[in-house]
């Protein structure tokens, strides 16, 4: 998500947000052994997930007059994992 708004002339507010989810799945299978060790078979399965959230906001003031210019930026960023 990305949004930019011009509040007043030369002053812009920018908002950026993101959400990411990762799913993980694994499985393992080992059949029973018919050899001299006669081992029992094994199997396992696992599942996990994680997510990341991101929010960023900025104010940007950009002013130009003749040969002079002024650019001010203030921002905040938050990320949770």
C-alpha positions as CSV (number, residue, x, y, z in Angstrom):
1,X,0.0,0.0,0.0
2,X,1.4,3.4,-1.0
3,X,-0.4,6.7,-0.7
4,X,0.7,10.3,-1.1
5,X,-1.3,13.4,-0.3
6,X,-0.6,17.0,-0.9
7,X,-1.8,18.7,2.3
8,X,-1.0,22.2,1.2
9,X,1.2,23.5,-1.6
10,X,4.7,22.1,-1.4
11,X,3.8,19.9,1.7
12,X,3.2,16.2,1.0
13,X,2.3,13.3,3.3
14,X,3.4,9.8,2.3
15,X,2.1,6.6,3.8
16,X,3.5,3.2,3.0
17,X,2.4,-0.1,4.5
18,X,3.1,-3.8,3.9
19,X,2.1,-7.1,5.4
20,X,4.0,-10.3,4.5
21,X,3.2,-13.8,5.7
22,X,5.4,-16.8,5.1
23,X,4.1,-20.4,5.5
24,X,6.6,-23.3,6.0
25,X,5.7,-26.9,5.7
26,X,8.1,-29.9,5.8
27,X,7.7,-33.7,6.0
28,X,10.0,-36.6,6.5
29,X,9.4,-40.3,5.9
30,X,11.7,-43.3,6.6
31,X,10.3,-46.7,6.0
32,X,10.7,-49.6,8.4
33,X,13.9,-51.6,7.7
34,X,13.9,-55.2,6.8
35,X,17.6,-55.5,7.2
36,X,19.6,-56.9,10.1
37,X,18.8,-53.8,12.3
38,X,15.0,-54.2,11.9
39,X,14.5,-50.5,12.6
40,X,11.0,-49.1,13.1
41,X,9.8,-46.6,10.5
42,X,9.6,-42.9,11.2
43,X,7.6,-40.0,9.9
44,X,7.2,-36.4,10.9
45,X,5.5,-33.4,9.6
46,X,5.8,-29.8,10.7
47,X,4.1,-26.5,9.9
48,X,4.9,-23.0,10.9
49,X,4.3,-19.4,9.7
50,X,5.6,-16.0,10.5
51,X,4.5,-12.5,9.4
52,X,6.1,-9.1,9.1
53,X,4.2,-5.7,9.3
54,X,5.6,-2.4,8.1
55,X,4.3,1.1,8.4
56,X,6.2,4.2,7.2
57,X,5.0,7.8,7.1
58,X,6.8,10.9,5.9
59,X,6.2,14.6,5.6
60,X,8.1,16.3,2.8
61,X,8.3,20.1,2.4
62,X,9.9,21.2,-0.9
63,X,10.2,24.9,-1.6
64,X,12.1,26.6,-4.5
65,X,12.4,30.4,-5.1
66,X,14.7,31.7,-7.7
67,X,18.1,30.1,-7.3
68,X,17.4,28.9,-3.7
69,X,15.6,25.8,-2.5
70,X,14.6,24.3,0.8
71,X,13.7,20.6,1.3
72,X,12.7,19.3,4.7
73,X,11.8,15.7,5.5
74,X,10.4,14.1,8.7
75,X,9.6,10.5,8.9
76,X,8.7,7.5,11.0
77,X,9.1,3.8,10.3
78,X,7.8,0.8,12.3
79,X,8.4,-2.8,11.6
80,X,7.3,-5.9,13.5
81,X,8.5,-9.4,12.8
